[in-house]
């Protein structure tokens, strides 16, 4: 977003510039200046009226006679916020819930003229200690968050001494909301089904035993993990030397980042191929496939390739890739459809997924960096960005690019068993809890799940199933 041209630099004196604005500039506006083919920005802290000369101090020098763009308008943002805050978009939702002993919990919902129901795939048991209460059920069913619904009325038919996990109550809510949203969307879009014979001949999977594959983004997590329970160890190239020094008598795969120059890729290729313990790579763009395709090495597709449907699975499978990682934005129904393909498929099953990868370093604004020359020696390689809701996002700087990670880790509950039945491999993004995660997925039970979930919430404040229940698009 380069914004709109809003002024011009008239004079330059070191970091002080004289400028002329074509429109009024308000405190909080974002301005972009040009410097040697690059750009940098500032956020204004005072008012500047138009058609007058103003002297401004900048963190860097800029070019005389260069244009100034407004990349952020505080007045425009305030106007949008005002309209959004007064816009009533929530649909009143009435609920009926049944939680009966020895039966599956049921929920029915009505929103306008739309009705739907959802039945949980588990049986209500008698409580050994603390039974679920109507108040607790209502509290958790009311958490409709950023959905299009708001609770208007709820009726709960609850047997005495019935036990139900809060996570199951939440799943009940999500299941109903997903069905209602789909009905409303289908009605509004007036969808027309398009017949397709493309996937009539689904192949039976020949993958026998799903494997557990772990990517260690931080080498200290690998040093503290029980590697005997892991089928494939994935590390960054910079950690290969340290891995070899451990003398583990294990092969390893190398994770390739989302972008490199051609020269960087050639150097990486040479380094990987001369190390015999490297038997695989994980690629995140097609240039990485192109440069390794004729070598005797296992090539695995990672999430950078955005594999979102059976077409893309078949495309990469036909290229001869060893395994294919699906987009973490697919929901359960879409995953089941893809499971019909006879391909070796990985699913991100634990960890904090990267939400942004970029060349820019957010900390460079604080440090006043003028270029990337000091990136390899910079001590600010791992820090957190805090958003307006006080949620922290971890930031890792890898020499000349930056990754920002989701604040909450993915953790699968009983869906673990469906991953196994679909013959997907578990791809785990490691942290200090990797051993607990591996043992949970090896043999799932709720006691281990609850213990691990409590540990994660204590550290990260929340856990998520990712897009399993919702996805980002409808089928």
N, C-alpha and C positions, 0 to 999 in steps of 0.2 A: 504494500500500500504506500505509494509515493505521495498521495494526497493531491491537493489542488494548489496551483501556483498562486502565491499570496503576496510576493514582494521581490525586491532585488537588493543585492549587496552593492553599495556605492563605493565605500572605501574600506581598506583593510589595514590595520595597524597591530601586528602580532595577533593576540587573541581578542582584540577589541575590533568590532566592525561597525560601520555606519550603514544603516539599512533604511529602505523606504517601503512601507507596506501599502498595498492597494485597498485593504479592508482593515477594520478594527481587529486588533488581536487582544484576546482576553486571558486573564490568569488561568493557567491549566491547559492552554492550547499547546499542541505539539508542533514544533517547527523542524524542518529538515534542510540542512545546508550541504553544499557540495565541496569536496576537497580532493583534487587529484584523481578524478574518476571514481572516487568513493563518496559515500554520504555519511553524515552523522546527524543526530537529532538532539534537541533540548526540549524541556517542558518550561513554558514561560511562567513567571511568578508575579507579573504585573501587567497592567493595561497599556497598550500602545495604540494610539489613534492613527487613522490612515492619512496618507498624503502629507506626512511630516517625517523628517529625518530623526532617527533614534540611534543612540550608541548602545550596543549590547556586548557584554563579555561572553565569549564562547570557550568551551573546553579545548577546542582545537582551532587551528587556523582554517580559513576557507578562501575561496577564489573571488576576486573582485569581479563585478558585473555578472556574477552567477545568480540564478533564480533561487528563491526561497519557496518551499512548499509547506502548506499546513497539512500535516498528516493526521492530526486529531483536533477536533473542534469541541471544546467544552460546552458551548451553547447548544450545538447539535445533540450532544450526548444527553444534556439535561432535558432537552425537548423530548427525545426518545424515551428516556426514563419516566418522564411525567406521563406520557401517553400509555406506556406499558403498565404503570402502577394503577391507572384508572380503568384499564381494560379488563372486563369480566369475562374470562374464558372458561371457568370451571363449570363442569356439568354435575348437578346434584346426583348422588349415588345412594340408593337404598340397598341394604344388605340383609340377607337371612343366612344364619350359620347354624349348622347342626354338628355337635361333637358328642357322639354316642359311643359308649363302651362297646368294644368288639366290632365296631363299624368304621368305615373310612369317613373322615371329616368331609363335609360338603359345604359349599358356599354358593348362594344364588345372588345375583345382582341385577338391579334395574336402573338404567339411566336414560331418561326421556322415554322413547319408545323401544329402546333396545334392552333385551334381556339375555342373560347367559348364566351358566353355572360351571363350577369346577369341583372335581372330586380328587382329593389327595391320595396318592398311591401308598398309603400306610394305614394301619389299623390302630384305633385309639385303645390304649391299655390302661389298666387301673394303676393309679399313682402309688408308688412305694413310699414317697416322702411328701412332696409338695404338689398337690393337684393344680391344674390350670384354673384360673378364675375368669369369670365373664369380663371383669374389668381389664384383665391383662389381654384377653382376646380383642376387646374393643380398642384398647390403646394401640395395638400393633396393626390392626386392620385399618385404623384411621390414618396411618402414615402413608398417605397417598402422594406426598412429595411433589415432584414435577410432572405427575400424570395430569390428564385432562379432567380428573374427577375430584370432587370434594364430598366427604361423607355427610349425608343428610339424616339418615335414619338407619338403625341397626337392631335386629332382633336375633338373640342368641339362645339356642336350645342346647343346654349343656348338662350332661349327666354329672351327678355328684362323684367326686373322687376320680375324675378322668384326668389322665396325664397327656400333655401335648407339648412338644418343644416349641419355643418361641420361633426358632428357625422354620418349623413346619407351619406355624400360623402365618409367617411372612410369605412362605411359598404358596399358601392358600390364597393370600391377597394378590400376589403377583400373577398367579395362574388365571384368576378371574379377570383382573385388569387387562391382561394381554388378550384374552378372548373378546372382551367388550370393545377394546380399542380396535381390534381387527374388524369386528362387525361394523363399527361406526365408519372406519376408513373405507371398507368395501362398499358400503352404501353411498358414501359421499363421492367416491371416485367412479362409481358405476362401472366397476371393472368388467372387462370382457375376457373370458378365458380363451387363450390362443392354443389350439391343439398342437402338440409337438410329439414327434415320433423319434426325436433324437436320442433319447435315453431308454428306448423300449427294451433294448437288450443289455440290461445291467449285468455286470460280471460278478461272479461269486469270488469273494476275497480269498486269497491263498495265504494271507499273513496269519501265522499260527499264534505266536505268543507276543502280545504287545510289550514293548521295551520301555525302560525308564532312562531318559536322556536328560542330562543336567548341564546347563550352561552356567559356568562360574564367572560372573562379571568381575568379581573381586577375588583375588587369589587366596586371601586369608580364609575365605569360606571353604575353599577346596582343601586347604591344609587341615581344617578342623572337621572335615566330613568323613564318613565311612564310605569309601569309594567301592568297597566290595559289593554293595547292593545296587550299584549303578551300572547300567549296560553301556552307556556311551558318555564319555567325559568331553565337554566342549569348553575351550578356553580361548582367550585372546592371544594373538601372536606374540605380544610383548611379554606374556607370561610363560612362553614355551621353555625358555632357558631355566627358569625356576622349577618348572614341572620336571624337566629332565634331571635336575639335581636331586629330586626326591627318590629317584631309582625305584619306581613302583612296578616296573615290568608291565606297564599298561600302554596301549596305544591311545591316541588322543585326536580329537577333531579341533579345527581352528575356525573360530567365528570371524567372518569378514563383515566389516561395517558397510553402511549404506552408500557411501561414496568415497572414491579414491580418484586420483589422477591416473593416467595411463602409466606414467613412470612409477608411481607408487605400487600399482598392481603388478608390474613386471618385477619389482624388487620383492614384493610379497610372495609372488609365485616362486622365485628362485629360493627364497628362504624356506618355504614350506616343502618344496620338493627335495631339498637336500637333507631333510630330517626324516628318517625312516619310521620314527614312531608316530608321525602324522599320517593317518590313513583316511582322513575325511576333512572336508571344508563345509561351512554353512554360508550360503551366498544370499545377498540381499538386493542384488540387481543383475540384469542380464549381461552386463559387461564382465562380471566375475565368472559367469558360466562360460562366456565366449573364450576367456583367456585360459581356462582350465579344462575345457571340454575334451581335449585330445590327450590328457594326462591320465595315468593310472591312479586315480584317486576318487574316493566316494564324494559325490557332490549332493548336498542336501539343500533344499529350498527353505529359507527362513521367511519370517513375516514381511520383510521388506518387499517381497514379490507380490504381496496382497492377493493370495490365492483364495478366491471367494465362492467358487462354484465348480461343478463337475467338468465344465469346459476347460477351465484353467488347470484342474487336477490332471485331466487327460493330456493337455498340452505338455506339461512338465514331465509327466510320466513317460510320454513318448520320446522326450529328449534323453531319457535314460537316467534321470536323477535317482539317487538311492532312496531318498525319502522326501516327503513334501509336507511343509508346515502350513496349516490352514490359518486364515485370518482370525484373530481373536474376537472379531466383531460378528461372527456367525452365531445364530441361536441354535437351540437343540434340534428343531425340526430340520433346519438346513444341514446340520451336521449328519443327521440320520440319512438324508438323501445322498450326501457325498459318500457316506460309508458304503454305499452300494458299489463304488468303484474298486477295482482290484489294484490298489496302489498302497504303498507303504506310507501311511499318513501319521503326522505328528500333530498333537493338540497341546497348546500352552495350557497347562493344568495347575500351575502354581507360580506365584511371583508377581512382581510389579512390572507391568508391561511399559515399554517406552512409549510416551504419548507425543514426544516431539524430538526430532533429530535435526540439528542445524549447525551451520558453520559459525554463527555468531556465539559469543560467550557473554551471557548476561552480566558476569562479574567485571567484564572489561569496562563497563560504564562506571562502576565504582572506582576501579583502578586507573581509569583514563588511558587505557592501552591505545596505541596508535596503529598497531599491526599485530601479526601473530608470531613475531620473531621470538618472543619470550615464552610462548605457550609450553614447550617441553619442560622448562625449568620452573614454571609457575607453581606456587604451593596451593593455590586455590583451585584444586581439581575436584573437590567433593564438598558440596554445600547444599543448602535448601532454599527454595523460593517459597514464600508464604503468601497465599492469596488473601482476598478480602474476607474470606470466611475462616481465616486462621488455620487453613489446611496446608500442610507442608509437602512440597514436591521435591524429591531428591534430584540434584543436578550433578552429573559426572562430566568432566571435561577430559576428552581423550586427545591430547596434543592439539589438533586444530579443528576439532568439532565437538559439539555438546549434545548430550542426551538428557532429557528430562523424563522422569519416571512417574507413573501414577502413584498417588499417595497411599492407596490401599492395595494389598496383594490379592490376587485371585486364589481362592481355596474352594475346591469342589467337595460337596458332601456326598450323598448316596449316588449322585451322578457319576461318581468314580466307576461304579459297576457297569454303567452304560458305556462309558469310554472303553472299558475292557471288552464288552460284548460287541461294540462296533469295530474292535481290533485296531483302535488308535493307539499310538505310542504316547506316553506321558512325557511332555517336554516341560522341565522344571527350571525356572529362573531362580538360581540359588540365593539364599541368604543364610543367616546363622541357624535357621530351623530346617535346613535341607534334610537332615537325618529323620526328623519327625515326619516330614512330608512323605519321604520315600516309604517309610514303614506304614504310614496311613494308606497310601495308594497300593502297596503290596497286598494288604489284607484289610479292607475298610471295615471299621466298626465305629459306632457313634461315641463310645467312650474316648477313644483316641482322637476322634474329630473334635469333640467338645474341649478336651484338654489343649489341643493345638490351637483351636480357635481362640480360647481364652488368652493364650500366650501372645498370639498375633494382635488381638485387640488391645492388650496391655501395651504393646509397642507402637502399633500403627493406628490405633483408635477404632479401626473398622476393617472388615474383610468383605470381599465381594465374590460372586460367582462369574463376574465379567458379564458377557452378553448372552449367556446360556439361556436365560429366561426371556430376554427381550429382543436381542439383536439390534441392528440399526435400520433394517428395512424389512418389510413384510415379504412373505413367500410369494 
